[in-house]
Amino acid sequence: MKKTTNEKFQIVIEKNTFYFFNPKFEEQYEGYINSLKETLLNVKNRIETEGLRKEIFEELISEKENGLRALLALSGFSNEYLKRVTTIIRIVDYPELNKLVFKDKWYNEQNTQNIQEWSDKKIISLIKTNEYFKKGIVNLFFEGASTKFLADTIPLFELKKLSISKLKFEIPEMIDTLIRYKEKGSYSGKKKNNPEIVVEEILNNLNITFETGDLSELIDNAPDNKRTMDFIIPNKQNPKIIIESSFLATTSSGQGDKSKTELSIDVLIKQHYPNAIFIGFVDGIGWYVRKGDLKRMVSAYEDVFTFHKDELYRFENLLKKVFAK
């Protein structure tokens, strides 16, 4: 018998579990958490007895099943961020960084243009089979924060996690790790941390007005395809420059859909706003390792910029040229 809307509503209200959990899974995962805790306690005891030595952590990540996870938990450095940094190390050729991680001993790919991010399994396997890769990973946690390239590349919020004091289990650093775990979501969500704020600052410094939102012609003529624009300069009534921004620090399956959407938006803008320049700010390692999606993405724009200081300068010159007319 078909239930009424009210009957279905009452089922959800009266039989709500509030927080679903699988007791069997909870028990298994608690075992995993306890394993990490005991592993780190053993490391702490060894450091107190033997002193802080890199060899302790080399043994940890190569011999313990969850050794790398334990090291990441101690530092607060996420597994995903380690994968990003590993990819960056493979891409760049920076002597100080190369030496720190013994790059020439474990990496010899010549074509970095088609680089793909390594899986967790690949990284763990290399740690266990390549002595120098293992030493390089440990060196990152001991000395990474003092390496100029990483200091210039990694946000300070993350760089602070590569602190040798954390490896000593010092109480202030343990508190620092707890705080950074707790505040990670808030940090990532702050508007001032968005790269788009840099574009906004450039526009404000040049006294150029802008708006955000939907363009009226797209709403009227293509309501199913309309798209909120990041910057409409100087206004929606007479846009001269339309900007879409996409900074991706991670890869996702949605990148292909995003690039296809931008291509359809480009067609609509050319049709309804033929005098406007449609440009994109496309940046981040998430795009670097998805070359196919990146090529489709950039083909939608008349010009593309990144948030590199040279590109920001070029963008500023474009604004001056357009609004000098």
C-alpha positions, 0 to 999 in steps of 0.5 A: 500500500502506498504511503502518504507523504505524512506517513513517510515523514513520520517514519524518518522522524520516529525511526531516526537513528541520529548517527548510524554506525556499524559496530563491527566496523567500529571495532575493527577501526578502533583496532587500527587506531590503537595500533597507530597509538602503540606504534607511536608510543614505541617510537617515543620510548626509543627516542627517549632511550636512544635520542632522536635519530633518522634511523628510528623513523626509517625503520618505522615507515619501512618495517611497520605495516602502518608506519607511514600513517603513524608518522603522518599522524605524529606530524599532522601532515595528511596522506594526500598532502604527502602525495602532492609533495611527492608529485611536485618533487618529481616535477621540479628540478631544484638541486637542494631539494633533489639532494635532500630526497636523494631524487637521482637514486629513485627517480629517472623519468625523463618526461615530466609533462605526462606525469601521473600522481603515484598511488598510496600503494606505489609510495609504500612499495617504494619505501620498502624496496628503495633505501634512498626513497625511504631516507628521502621521505624521512628527510622531508620530515626532518629538514623539509621546512628549511628547504627554500623551495618547499618554504616558497611553495608549501603554505606556512600552515602545512610547512609548520607540520614538517617540524623536527620538534614534532618528531621529538614528541615535544608537548607544545608541538603535540598541541600544535598538531591538535590545533592544526587538525582541528582548524584545518577545515576552517583554514581551508574555508577562509575567504582570504585564503582563496586565490581569487582574493589576489585578483580582487586586490589587483582590481581594487588597486587599479580602481576597476569595478567588478561584479559576480553572479549570472549574466542576464543574457545567459539567464534569458537565452540559456537558462539551463546553461547559465553559470555564475561568473567569478568576475564580471568586469566592470559590470554585468550590463557592459562586461569587457572581461569575464573571468572564471577561476579554477585552482585545484590542489587535488585531482577529481573525477569532476575535472572532465565535466568542469572542462566541458562546462567551460567550453559550453559557456565560451560558446554562449559568451561569444554569442551573447557578449561578443565584445567581452574577453573570456579568460580563465585563472587555471592553476594548481597541481590538480590540473598539472597531473590531468593534462587531458582535462587541462587541454580541454579546459584552457581551450575554452578561454581567450587567454589563461593565467595562473597565480604565479607572480609573473602571470599576475603581472601580465594580467595587470597589464591586460587590465591596463590595456583594456581599460586605457581604451 
